[in-house]
Amino acid sequence: MPTVMVYHDVKDTKHWLASPLRKEVLEPVGVTNIRTFVDPQASNRVGLVMDVADMDKLDAFMQTKAAADAMAHDGVLPETMVFLVQS
Protein backbone atom coordinates (compact mmCIF):
# COMPACT_ATOMS: atom_id res chain seq x y z
CA MET A 1 0.00 0.00 0.00
CA PRO A 2 1.73 3.21 -1.10
CA THR A 3 2.02 6.24 1.08
CA VAL A 4 1.01 9.42 -0.72
CA MET A 5 1.80 13.03 0.11
CA VAL A 6 -0.47 15.75 -1.24
CA TYR A 7 0.08 19.45 -0.78
CA HIS A 8 -1.95 22.45 -1.89
CA ASP A 9 -3.12 25.90 -0.90
CA VAL A 10 -6.35 26.62 0.94
CA LYS A 11 -8.44 29.72 1.53
CA ASP A 12 -8.72 29.23 5.31
CA THR A 13 -6.32 26.91 7.11
CA LYS A 14 -8.32 26.73 10.35
CA HIS A 15 -11.46 25.72 8.43
CA TRP A 16 -9.51 23.10 6.42
CA LEU A 17 -7.94 21.60 9.56
CA ALA A 18 -11.30 21.41 11.36
CA SER A 19 -13.23 19.84 8.48
CA PRO A 20 -14.23 16.17 8.86
CA LEU A 21 -15.16 16.00 5.16
CA ARG A 22 -11.81 14.81 3.78
CA LYS A 23 -11.96 11.70 5.98
CA GLU A 24 -15.62 11.13 5.09
CA VAL A 25 -14.96 11.17 1.33
CA LEU A 26 -11.51 9.56 1.21
CA GLU A 27 -11.99 6.57 3.50
CA PRO A 28 -14.66 4.96 1.26
CA VAL A 29 -12.16 4.95 -1.65
CA GLY A 30 -9.54 3.13 0.42
CA VAL A 31 -7.55 5.99 1.92
CA THR A 32 -6.44 5.46 5.52
CA ASN A 33 -4.07 6.90 8.10
CA ILE A 34 -4.66 10.50 6.97
CA ARG A 35 -2.32 13.00 8.65
CA THR A 36 -2.51 16.78 8.16
CA PHE A 37 0.32 19.31 7.90
CA VAL A 38 0.67 23.09 7.66
CA ASP A 39 3.62 24.89 6.08
CA PRO A 40 5.07 27.14 8.83
CA GLN A 41 6.46 29.51 6.17
CA ALA A 42 3.21 29.83 4.19
CA SER A 43 0.22 29.30 6.46
CA ASN A 44 -2.23 28.77 3.60
CA ARG A 45 -0.16 25.84 2.21
CA VAL A 46 -1.23 22.56 3.73
CA GLY A 47 -0.70 18.90 3.09
CA LEU A 48 -1.72 15.34 3.78
CA VAL A 49 0.18 12.12 4.12
CA MET A 50 -2.02 9.07 3.69
CA ASP A 51 -2.00 5.40 2.84
CA VAL A 52 -3.80 4.57 -0.41
CA ALA A 53 -5.00 1.02 -1.09
CA ASP A 54 -5.75 1.66 -4.79
CA MET A 55 -4.23 4.64 -6.62
CA ASP A 56 -6.45 4.10 -9.67
CA LYS A 57 -9.54 4.29 -7.49
CA LEU A 58 -8.28 7.48 -5.82
CA ASP A 59 -7.38 9.02 -9.20
CA ALA A 60 -10.86 8.22 -10.53
CA PHE A 61 -12.50 9.68 -7.42
CA MET A 62 -10.51 12.90 -7.74
CA GLN A 63 -12.22 13.49 -11.12
CA THR A 64 -15.75 13.33 -9.66
CA LYS A 65 -18.17 16.05 -8.66
CA ALA A 66 -18.11 14.66 -5.09
CA ALA A 67 -14.36 15.32 -4.89
CA ALA A 68 -14.77 18.81 -6.39
CA ASP A 69 -17.57 19.59 -3.93
CA ALA A 70 -15.50 18.37 -0.97
CA MET A 71 -12.51 20.46 -2.05
CA ALA A 72 -14.73 23.52 -2.52
CA HIS A 73 -16.27 23.00 0.93
CA ASP A 74 -12.81 22.73 2.50
CA GLY A 75 -11.49 25.78 0.62
CA VAL A 76 -8.90 23.80 -1.37
CA LEU A 77 -7.44 25.59 -4.40
CA PRO A 78 -7.30 22.57 -6.75
CA GLU A 79 -4.97 24.22 -9.27
CA THR A 80 -2.23 24.17 -6.58
CA MET A 81 -2.59 20.45 -5.76
CA VAL A 82 0.47 18.22 -6.11
CA PHE A 83 0.51 14.45 -5.45
CA LEU A 84 3.74 12.65 -4.55
CA VAL A 85 3.78 8.85 -4.30
CA GLN A 86 6.27 6.99 -2.14
CA SER A 87 8.91 5.35 -4.30
C-alpha positions in Angstrom: 0.0 0.0 0.0 1.7 3.2 -1.1 2.0 6.2 1.1 1.0 9.4 -0.7 1.8 13.0 0.1 -0.5 15.8 -1.2 0.1 19.5 -0.8 -2.0 22.4 -1.9 -3.1 25.9 -0.9 -6.4 26.6 0.9 -8.4 29.7 1.5 -8.7 29.2 5.3 -6.3 26.9 7.1 -8.3 26.7 10.3 -11.5 25.7 8.4 -9.5 23.1 6.4 -7.9 21.6 9.6 -11.3 21.4 11.4 -13.2 19.8 8.5 -14.2 16.2 8.9 -15.2 16.0 5.2 -11.8 14.8 3.8 -12.0 11.7 6.0 -15.6 11.1 5.1 -15.0 11.2 1.3 -11.5 9.6 1.2 -12.0 6.6 3.5 -14.7 5.0 1.3 -12.2 5.0 -1.6 -9.5 3.1 0.4 -7.5 6.0 1.9 -6.4 5.5 5.5 -4.1 6.9 8.1 -4.7 10.5 7.0 -2.3 13.0 8.6 -2.5 16.8 8.2 0.3 19.3 7.9 0.7 23.1 7.7 3.6 24.9 6.1 5.1 27.1 8.8 6.5 29.5 6.2 3.2 29.8 4.2 0.2 29.3 6.5 -2.2 28.8 3.6 -0.2 25.8 2.2 -1.2 22.6 3.7 -0.7 18.9 3.1 -1.7 15.3 3.8 0.2 12.1 4.1 -2.0 9.1 3.7 -2.0 5.4 2.8 -3.8 4.6 -0.4 -5.0 1.0 -1.1 -5.8 1.7 -4.8 -4.2 4.6 -6.6 -6.4 4.1 -9.7 -9.5 4.3 -7.5 -8.3 7.5 -5.8 -7.4 9.0 -9.2 -10.9 8.2 -10.5 -12.5 9.7 -7.4 -10.5 12.9 -7.7 -12.2 13.5 -11.1 -15.7 13.3 -9.7 -18.2 16.1 -8.7 -18.1 14.7 -5.1 -14.4 15.3 -4.9 -14.8 18.8 -6.4 -17.6 19.6 -3.9 -15.5 18.4 -1.0 -12.5 20.5 -2.1 -14.7 23.5 -2.5 -16.3 23.0 0.9 -12.8 22.7 2.5 -11.5 25.8 0.6 -8.9 23.8 -1.4 -7.4 25.6 -4.4 -7.3 22.6 -6.8 -5.0 24.2 -9.3 -2.2 24.2 -6.6 -2.6 20.5 -5.8 0.5 18.2 -6.1 0.5 14.5 -5.5 3.7 12.6 -4.6 3.8 8.9 -4.3 6.3 7.0 -2.1 8.9 5.3 -4.3 
